[in-house]
Amino acid sequence: MEIYNYNFVGYAAYEDIAKKAFDQINKSMNKNFYFEIAANEAVLNAAKYSIFGLNDAEISMTVLISDTDVSIIIKSVTQPFSAEHYRDQLYQLLDNPDTVNMKWGVYTGMTERSRGFWYMLTACEYIIVNNDGNEITICTRKSANNNEIPNTQISRL
C-alpha cells in the first residue's frame, strides 16, 4: 500500500496539494474526475467549517492507494456536526415518496442543503464520517467506470 500525507493551512493551499495528490493517484488508476470533485468538496467542507475559518483551517489529508482502491482521509478541527443526525435525514428522504425517486440536483435546488455530500455520495464507493464530522474518508475502486455519469437518483444513493 502507498501512503501519502499532506498537511496544509487554509483552503487556498489545497490547490498545490491536490495536484501532488492526484498526480500520485492518477499513476495508479485512470483519472476519475468525479472522485476528484468529491475530494475537493471534502476539503472545502473541512476548511469552510473549521473553527479557524476558511483561510486558517488546519487540514490534514492522507491518501491510501492499494491494489484495488484509493481512499482519502481528510481531517480538520471543525464546528460541531452530527454525522448521525445527517444520516438520519438522508434515510428520511428514502422513506418519503415525494423525494425517493428525485435526482439529488432537483432536491438540493429546493433546499438550503449543500451539494457537497451529494457529490461525495455519488462519486465514491463509500464514505465514512466520524460522529463529530471532523474526519471523513472517501473511497473509490480503481476499476470504477470513470467516464460514466453517476446515477444521482436519491434511491440509488
N, CA, C and O of each residue as an XYZ file, in Angstrom:
628
protein
N       0.838     -1.177      0.000
C       0.000      0.000      0.000
C       0.884      1.243      0.000
O       1.888      1.312      0.709
N       0.489      2.217     -0.808
C       1.177      3.501     -0.826
C       0.407      4.466      0.070
O      -0.823      4.501      0.042
N       1.138      5.251      0.868
C       0.526      6.214      1.780
C       1.209      7.562      1.588
O       2.436      7.659      1.633
N       0.412      8.591      1.375
C       0.928      9.949      1.206
C       0.204     10.860      2.197
O      -1.025     10.869      2.257
N       0.969     11.621      2.969
C       0.402     12.533      3.964
C       0.675     13.974      3.565
O       1.784     14.332      3.168
N      -0.353     14.782      3.679
C      -0.247     16.202      3.361
C      -0.882     17.004      4.489
O      -1.984     16.685      4.934
N      -0.202     18.032      4.948
C      -0.734     18.948      5.954
C      -0.624     20.359      5.390
O       0.414     20.743      4.851
N      -1.690     21.119      5.517
C      -1.670     22.471      4.975
C      -2.619     23.363      5.763
O      -3.484     22.890      6.500
N      -2.431     24.666      5.589
C      -3.241     25.656      6.297
C      -3.971     26.507      5.268
O      -3.354     27.115      4.393
N      -5.288     26.542      5.386
C      -6.113     27.362      4.513
C      -6.486     26.665      3.223
O      -5.711     25.889      2.664
N      -7.684     26.958      2.766
C      -8.189     26.313      1.554
C      -7.342     26.664      0.329
O      -7.171     25.831     -0.562
N      -6.821     27.868      0.277
C      -6.018     28.289     -0.882
C      -4.797     27.392     -1.082
O      -4.357     27.196     -2.214
N      -4.252     26.852     -0.008
C      -3.071     25.988     -0.106
C      -3.406     24.627     -0.716
O      -2.503     23.888     -1.109
N      -4.691     24.290     -0.799
C      -5.097     22.978     -1.301
C      -4.772     22.791     -2.783
O      -4.544     21.660     -3.213
N      -4.744     23.830     -3.553
C      -4.511     23.699     -4.994
C      -3.217     22.944     -5.283
O      -3.209     22.020     -6.096
N      -2.126     23.326     -4.627
C      -0.844     22.637     -4.826
C      -0.889     21.212     -4.283
O      -0.346     20.292     -4.894
N      -1.535     21.033     -3.138
C      -1.654     19.696     -2.533
C      -2.469     18.784     -3.446
O      -2.095     17.632     -3.666
N      -3.575     19.291     -3.975
C      -4.430     18.486     -4.851
C      -3.654     18.012     -6.075
O      -3.783     16.860     -6.489
N      -2.861     18.889     -6.647
C      -2.070     18.497     -7.819
C      -1.118     17.358     -7.470
O      -1.036     16.370     -8.199
N      -0.402     17.493     -6.358
C       0.526     16.433     -5.937
C      -0.221     15.125     -5.665
O       0.175     14.061     -6.142
N      -1.300     15.221     -4.896
C      -2.041     14.020     -4.508
C      -2.632     13.314     -5.723
O      -2.513     12.096     -5.852
N      -3.263     14.065     -6.606
C      -3.896     13.420     -7.759
C      -2.898     13.003     -8.824
O      -3.203     12.129     -9.635
N      -1.725     13.594     -8.846
C      -0.664     13.057     -9.700
C      -0.316     11.638     -9.243
O      -0.141     10.741    -10.068
N      -0.217     11.440     -7.935
C       0.070     10.106     -7.391
C      -1.091      9.150     -7.649
O      -0.880      8.015     -8.078
N      -2.302      9.603     -7.392
C      -3.480      8.749     -7.583
C      -3.611      8.341     -9.049
O      -3.861      7.173     -9.347
N      -3.445      9.286     -9.955
C      -3.648      9.001    -11.379
C      -2.554      8.134    -11.981
O      -2.717      7.623    -13.089
N      -1.449      7.957    -11.278
C      -0.427      6.998    -11.713
C      -0.913      5.568    -11.509
O      -0.474      4.651    -12.203
N      -1.823      5.382    -10.549
C      -2.253      4.034    -10.193
C      -3.600      3.651    -10.795
O      -3.991      2.486    -10.735
N      -4.317      4.617    -11.378
C      -5.622      4.318    -11.982
C      -5.941      5.401    -13.006
O      -5.306      6.455    -13.028
N      -6.921      5.131    -13.842
C      -7.357      6.140    -14.793
C      -7.940      7.319    -14.037
O      -8.532      7.158    -12.970
N      -7.767      8.504    -14.600
C      -8.271      9.718    -13.964
C      -9.760      9.555    -13.682
O     -10.537      9.172    -14.557
N     -10.137      9.853    -12.451
C     -11.532      9.759    -12.032
C     -11.994     11.157    -11.632
O     -11.827     11.582    -10.489
N     -12.573     11.851    -12.589
C     -13.000     13.227    -12.404
C     -13.972     13.367    -11.232
O     -13.869     14.316    -10.455
N     -14.902     12.441    -11.101
C     -15.919     12.535    -10.051
C     -15.309     12.353     -8.661
O     -15.715     13.015     -7.706
N     -14.340     11.459     -8.555
C     -13.668     11.263     -7.270
C     -12.873     12.508     -6.892
O     -12.798     12.877     -5.720
N     -12.287     13.144     -7.884
C     -11.542     14.377     -7.640
C     -12.485     15.478     -7.119
O     -12.135     16.216     -6.198
N     -13.666     15.579     -7.711
C     -14.656     16.554     -7.223
C     -15.046     16.230     -5.787
O     -15.178     17.132     -4.960
N     -15.229     14.943     -5.486
C     -15.594     14.538     -4.125
C     -14.515     14.956     -3.132
O     -14.825     15.463     -2.054
N     -13.250     14.747     -3.490
C     -12.149     15.155     -2.609
C     -12.137     16.664     -2.428
O     -11.957     17.160     -1.316
N     -12.327     17.396     -3.524
C     -12.364     18.857     -3.437
C     -13.472     19.325     -2.501
O     -13.269     20.243     -1.707
N     -14.632     18.706     -2.590
C     -15.760     19.073     -1.726
C     -15.458     18.760     -0.261
O     -15.798     19.540      0.628
N     -14.822     17.621     -0.017
C     -14.487     17.249      1.365
C     -13.489     18.244      1.962
O     -13.618     18.633      3.122
N     -12.507     18.649      1.181
C     -11.525     19.621      1.670
C     -12.184     20.987      1.867
O     -11.914     21.673      2.854
N     -13.039     21.375      0.937
C     -13.742     22.652      1.084
C     -14.570     22.657      2.367
O     -14.568     23.647      3.099
N     -15.275     21.566      2.645
C     -16.054     21.481      3.887
C     -15.147     21.552      5.110
O     -15.488     22.201      6.099
N     -13.996     20.889      5.049
C     -13.053     20.917      6.181
C     -12.589     22.338      6.459
O     -12.434     22.733      7.615
N     -12.369     23.105      5.397
C     -11.918     24.494      5.561
C     -13.079     25.414      5.945
O     -12.961     26.239      6.851
N     -14.178     25.259      5.253
C     -15.338     26.139      5.460
C     -15.890     26.051      6.877
O     -16.301     27.057      7.455
N     -15.898     24.834      7.438
C     -16.470     24.630      8.767
C     -15.416     24.548      9.867
O     -15.727     24.207     11.009
N     -14.177     24.859      9.521
C     -13.100     24.864     10.513
C     -13.355     25.945     11.565
O     -13.889     27.011     11.259
N     -12.968     25.656     12.792
C     -13.108     26.672     13.844
C     -12.145     27.827     13.598
O     -12.305     28.895     14.189
N     -11.156     27.635     12.740
C     -10.174     28.678     12.433
C     -10.556     29.500     11.207
O      -9.920     30.515     10.925
N     -11.579     29.080     10.481
C     -12.008     29.793      9.291
C     -11.365     29.254      8.026
O     -10.383     28.513      8.076
N     -11.925     29.631      6.911
C     -11.523     29.132      5.604
C     -10.036     29.338      5.308
O      -9.373     28.440      4.789
N      -9.520     30.507      5.636
C      -8.133     30.838      5.289
C      -7.099     30.313      6.270
O      -5.914     30.243      5.944
N      -7.538     29.938      7.482
C      -6.595     29.481      8.511
C      -6.849     28.046      8.967
O      -6.242     27.580      9.932
N      -7.735     27.357      8.281
C      -8.054     25.972      8.642
C      -6.806     25.105      8.583
O      -6.038     25.172      7.624
N      -6.612     24.302      9.598
C      -5.502     23.341      9.631
C      -6.045     22.003      9.160
O      -6.839     21.366      9.851
N      -5.614     21.585      7.986
C      -6.190     20.406      7.336
C      -5.101     19.369      7.103
O      -3.992     19.693      6.677
N      -5.438     18.121      7.390
C      -4.533     17.025      7.027
C      -5.272     16.116      6.050
O      -6.476     15.883      6.167
N      -4.520     15.619      5.099
C      -5.082     14.740      4.082
C      -4.135     13.567      3.909
O      -2.939     13.749      3.684
N      -4.672     12.376      4.016
C      -3.898     11.158      3.820
C      -4.484     10.408      2.630
O      -5.688     10.157      2.576
N      -3.634     10.056      1.689
C      -4.047      9.294      0.519
C      -3.520      7.871      0.689
O      -2.330      7.662      0.926
N      -4.412      6.909      0.566
C      -4.058      5.486      0.667
C      -4.365      4.832     -0.671
O      -5.510      4.844     -1.124
N      -3.357      4.269     -1.295
C      -3.533      3.621     -2.593
C      -3.203      2.147     -2.431
O      -2.056      1.785     -2.169
N      -4.214      1.293     -2.588
C      -3.994     -0.151     -2.501
C      -4.079     -0.740     -3.903
O      -4.198     -0.009     -4.886
N      -4.017     -2.044     -3.986
C      -4.109     -2.703     -5.287
C      -5.489     -2.532     -5.917
O      -5.617     -2.555     -7.141
N      -6.527     -2.359     -5.085
C      -7.896     -2.344     -5.606
C      -8.627     -1.020     -5.475
O      -9.580     -0.765     -6.210
N      -8.188     -0.165     -4.537
C      -8.930      1.076     -4.349
C      -8.049      2.219     -3.889
O      -6.874      2.042     -3.568
N      -8.655      3.403     -3.865
C      -7.985      4.612     -3.396
C      -8.887      5.248     -2.343
O     -10.084      5.439     -2.562
N      -8.292      5.571     -1.200
C      -9.027      6.245     -0.136
C      -8.316      7.548      0.204
O      -7.092      7.650      0.124
N      -9.104      8.527      0.580
C      -8.560      9.802      1.046
C      -9.219     10.110      2.376
O     -10.444     10.102      2.496
N      -8.381     10.384      3.382
C      -8.863     10.756      4.708
C      -8.559     12.234      4.906
O      -7.415     12.663      4.758
N      -9.576     13.005      5.238
C      -9.415     14.446      5.431
C      -9.859     14.787      6.844
O     -10.947     14.404      7.276
N      -8.994     15.520      7.566
C      -9.264     15.887      8.958
C      -9.074     17.385      9.138
O      -8.201     17.997      8.522
N      -9.907     17.959      9.992
C      -9.790     19.360     10.366
C     -10.584     19.566     11.651
O     -11.572     18.870     11.886
N     -10.171     20.494     12.464
C     -10.936     20.824     13.668
C     -12.086     21.710     13.209
O     -11.885     22.856     12.810
N     -13.294     21.160     13.272
C     -14.452     21.848     12.718
C     -15.487     22.177     13.786
O     -15.423     21.712     14.924
N     -16.437     22.994     13.370
C     -17.594     23.268     14.211
C     -18.364     21.964     14.392
O     -18.256     21.061     13.562
N     -19.140     21.858     15.470
C     -19.881     20.617     15.717
C     -20.798     20.249     14.545
O     -21.471     21.098     13.962
N     -20.796     18.970     14.229
C     -21.629     18.423     13.157
C     -21.968     17.001     13.540
O     -21.069     16.214     13.838
N     -23.221     16.660     13.541
C     -23.626     15.309     13.885
C     -23.819     14.489     12.619
O     -24.820     14.643     11.918
N     -22.873     13.633     12.333
C     -22.968     12.761     11.165
C     -24.163     11.823     11.301
O     -24.819     11.495     10.312
N     -24.437     11.399     12.515
C     -25.567     10.505     12.756
C     -26.893     11.188     12.398
O     -27.758     10.589     11.759
N     -27.036     12.432     12.815
C     -28.253     13.195     12.504
C     -28.394     13.391     10.997
O     -29.488     13.260     10.449
N     -27.284     13.705     10.330
C     -27.317     13.889      8.876
C     -27.715     12.588      8.184
O     -28.517     12.597      7.250
N     -27.161     11.481      8.640
C     -27.515     10.169      8.068
C     -29.008      9.914      8.227
O     -29.663      9.438      7.299
N     -29.546     10.230      9.403
C     -30.977     10.030      9.635
C     -31.820     10.875      8.688
O     -32.872     10.431      8.228
N     -31.365     12.090      8.393
C     -32.078     12.947      7.439
C     -32.068     12.330      6.035
O     -33.056     12.416      5.306
N     -30.952     11.712      5.668
C     -30.885     11.053      4.365
C     -31.849      9.871      4.305
O     -32.511      9.659      3.290
N     -31.927      9.110      5.380
C     -32.877      7.987      5.426
C     -34.313      8.466      5.290
O     -35.141      7.783      4.689
N     -34.613      9.635      5.844
C     -35.969     10.184      5.723
C     -36.321     10.456      4.262
O     -37.476     10.311      3.864
N     -35.336     10.848      3.469
C     -35.577     11.073      2.044
C     -35.976      9.773      1.346
O     -36.793      9.778      0.426
N     -35.392      8.664      1.792
C     -35.722      7.364      1.204
C     -37.130      6.916      1.570
O     -37.771      6.189      0.811
N     -37.610      7.348      2.728
C     -38.948      6.968      3.186
C     -40.045      7.870      2.626
O     -41.231      7.574      2.773
N     -39.654      8.964      1.990
C     -40.620      9.930      1.502
C     -40.900      9.679      0.012
O     -39.991      9.807     -0.807
N     -42.140      9.327     -0.352
C     -42.442      9.046     -1.760
C     -42.240     10.264     -2.672
O     -42.080     10.106     -3.882
N     -42.247     11.466     -2.108
C     -42.035     12.671     -2.918
C     -40.563     12.878     -3.273
O     -40.257     13.565     -4.248
N     -39.654     12.296     -2.501
C     -38.230     12.520     -2.756
C     -37.462     11.282     -3.198
O     -36.394     11.410     -3.796
N     -37.967     10.106     -2.925
C     -37.188      8.881     -3.143
C     -36.730      8.712     -4.598
O     -35.651      8.163     -4.826
N     -37.496      9.155     -5.568
C     -37.123      8.986     -6.971
C     -36.602     10.263     -7.621
O     -36.400     10.306     -8.835
N     -36.382     11.310     -6.813
C     -35.830     12.561     -7.326
C     -34.346     12.423     -7.617
O     -33.656     11.617     -6.994
N     -33.860     13.207     -8.558
C     -32.418     13.377     -8.742
C     -31.954     14.321     -7.638
O     -32.680     15.244     -7.270
N     -30.749     14.100     -7.106
C     -30.314     14.931     -5.984
C     -30.190     16.395     -6.372
O     -30.386     17.264     -5.522
N     -29.872     16.701     -7.626
C     -29.772     18.089     -8.069
C     -31.105     18.817     -7.964
O     -31.152     19.996     -7.614
N     -32.183     18.110     -8.269
C     -33.522     18.690     -8.127
C     -33.809     18.927     -6.651
O     -34.293     19.991     -6.264
N     -33.506     17.921     -5.830
C     -33.770     18.049     -4.394
C     -32.965     19.192     -3.772
O     -33.523     20.008     -3.039
N     -31.675     19.260     -4.051
C     -30.863     20.307     -3.421
C     -31.220     21.692     -3.944
O     -30.955     22.691     -3.275
N     -31.816     21.763     -5.125
C     -32.293     23.040     -5.635
C     -33.503     23.555     -4.871
O     -33.833     24.738     -4.942
N     -34.168     22.652     -4.134
C     -35.359     23.026     -3.365
C     -35.065     23.214     -1.881
O     -35.982     23.454     -1.095
N     -33.813     23.108     -1.493
C     -33.472     23.133     -0.080
C     -32.238     23.994      0.159
O     -31.548     24.383     -0.784
N     -31.972     24.281      1.406
C     -30.779     25.045      1.792
C     -29.543     24.152      1.884
O     -28.425     24.644      2.044
N     -29.746     22.856      1.783
C     -28.635     21.917      1.981
C     -27.564     22.041      0.911
O     -27.826     22.399     -0.237
N     -26.376     21.739      1.326
C     -25.213     21.781      0.452
C     -25.219     20.593     -0.508
O     -25.813     19.551     -0.231
N     -24.560     20.773     -1.617
C     -24.431     19.686     -2.592
C     -23.176     18.856     -2.373
O     -23.018     17.804     -2.994
N     -22.283     19.307     -1.502
C     -21.010     18.623     -1.316
C     -21.121     17.157     -0.952
O     -20.452     16.312     -1.546
N     -21.969     16.849      0.028
C     -22.131     15.447      0.422
C     -22.717     14.628     -0.720
O     -22.385     13.453     -0.879
N     -23.576     15.238     -1.506
C     -24.168     14.509     -2.626
C     -23.107     14.170     -3.659
O     -23.116     13.076     -4.223
N     -22.186     15.104     -3.915
C     -21.088     14.794     -4.824
C     -20.289     13.608     -4.284
O     -19.927     12.698     -5.029
N     -20.023     13.634     -2.989
C     -19.241     12.551     -2.391
C     -19.987     11.224     -2.468
O     -19.400     10.201     -2.820
N     -21.279     11.236     -2.141
C     -22.060     10.003     -2.175
C     -22.136      9.420     -3.581
O     -22.131      8.201     -3.752
N     -22.203     10.275     -4.570
C     -22.332      9.797     -5.945
C     -21.018      9.278     -6.499
O     -21.006      8.317     -7.268
N     -19.925      9.895     -6.124
C     -18.630      9.593     -6.734
C     -17.865      8.472     -6.049
O     -16.912      7.935     -6.614
N     -18.268      8.116     -4.851
C     -17.463      7.197     -4.044
C     -18.143      5.855     -3.847
O     -19.369      5.740     -3.840
N     -17.315      4.862     -3.689
C     -17.813      3.534     -3.324
C     -18.432      3.604     -1.930
O     -19.490      3.030     -1.669
N     -17.744      4.322     -1.044
C     -18.298      4.582      0.284
C     -17.643      5.822      0.863
O     -16.561      6.234      0.445
N     -18.329      6.406      1.838
C     -17.746      7.479      2.632
C     -17.990      7.137      4.099
O     -19.014      6.559      4.462
N     -17.030      7.505      4.920
C     -17.144      7.320      6.363
C     -16.895      8.675      7.007
O     -15.879      9.320      6.745
N     -17.821      9.100      7.845
C     -17.671     10.355      8.567
C     -17.696     10.016     10.047
O     -18.606      9.332     10.515
N     -16.695     10.494     10.789
C     -16.767     10.231     12.221
C     -17.921     11.036     12.805
O     -18.373     11.999     12.186
N     -18.398     10.663     13.969
C     -19.629     11.240     14.500
C     -19.538     12.739     14.743
O     -20.558     13.427     14.698
N     -18.343     13.264     15.000
C     -18.191     14.708     15.213
C     -18.087     15.481     13.900
O     -18.155     16.710     13.896
N     -17.926     14.772     12.796
C     -17.867     15.411     11.499
C     -16.541     16.067     11.165
O     -16.454     16.810     10.187
N     -15.503     15.810     11.957
C     -14.218     16.462     11.676
C     -13.231     15.546     10.946
O     -12.070     15.909     10.757
N     -13.685     14.377     10.544
C     -12.862     13.458      9.750
C     -13.760     12.709      8.788
O     -14.803     12.178      9.170
N     -13.341     12.675      7.539
C     -14.095     11.950      6.522
C     -13.137     11.102      5.705
O     -12.022     11.525      5.399
N     -13.575      9.909      5.357
C     -12.834      9.035      4.455
C     -13.705      8.800      3.236
O     -14.864      8.401      3.349
N     -13.127      9.055      2.064
C     -13.831      8.761      0.822
C     -13.025      7.692      0.089
O     -11.795      7.686      0.136
N     -13.728      6.797     -0.583
C     -13.043      5.677     -1.229
C     -13.688      5.375     -2.578
O     -14.909      5.426     -2.728
N     -12.845      5.062     -3.549
C     -13.334      4.595     -4.838
C     -12.528      3.372     -5.260
O     -11.356      3.228     -4.911
N     -13.177      2.504     -6.011
C     -12.475      1.353     -6.576
C     -11.671      1.809     -7.784
O     -12.117      2.675     -8.537
N     -10.516      1.246     -7.968
C      -9.712      1.574     -9.143
C     -10.416      1.138    -10.422
O     -10.204      1.725    -11.483
N     -11.241      0.123    -10.323
C     -11.927     -0.393    -11.506
C     -13.216      0.355    -11.814
O     -13.924     -0.012    -12.752
N     -13.539      1.393    -11.049
C     -14.769      2.147    -11.298
C     -14.755      2.723    -12.706
O     -13.708      3.124    -13.216
N     -15.923      2.759    -13.325
C     -16.031      3.330    -14.660
C     -15.980      4.848    -14.533
O     -16.979      5.488    -14.206
N     -14.818      5.410    -14.791
C     -14.578      6.816    -14.536
C     -15.247      7.753    -15.531
O     -15.338      8.954    -15.278
N     -15.712      7.231    -16.642
C     -16.338      8.071    -17.653
C     -17.856      8.051    -17.574
O     -18.529      8.844    -18.232
N     -18.386      7.152    -16.775
C     -19.832      7.016    -16.673
C     -20.404      8.090    -15.749
O     -19.909      8.291    -14.640
N     -21.433      8.769    -16.207
C     -22.080      9.763    -15.360
C     -22.853      9.016    -14.275
O     -23.684      8.162    -14.584
N     -22.587      9.330    -13.014
C     -23.241      8.600    -11.935
C     -24.751      8.799    -11.924
O     -25.252      9.864    -12.285
N     -25.465      7.767    -11.506
C     -26.910      7.870    -11.300
C     -27.122      8.627    -10.000
O     -26.666      8.190     -8.943
N     -27.806      9.751    -10.069
C     -27.961     10.595     -8.889
C     -29.356     10.515     -8.287
O     -29.758     11.390     -7.520
N     -30.072      9.492     -8.625
C     -31.406      9.309     -8.036
C     -31.243      9.011     -6.551
O     -30.429      8.170     -6.169
N     -32.011      9.695     -5.721
C     -31.868      9.563     -4.278
C     -31.960      8.109     -3.830
O     -31.217      7.697     -2.939
N     -32.841      7.336     -4.420
C     -32.988      5.938     -4.000
C     -31.766      5.095     -4.330
O     -31.614      4.003     -3.782
N     -30.889      5.569     -5.211
C     -29.672      4.823     -5.570
C     -28.501      5.141     -4.673
O     -27.503      4.420     -4.671
N     -28.609      6.227     -3.899
C     -27.517      6.633     -3.033
C     -27.659      5.889     -1.747
O     -26.845      6.063     -0.840
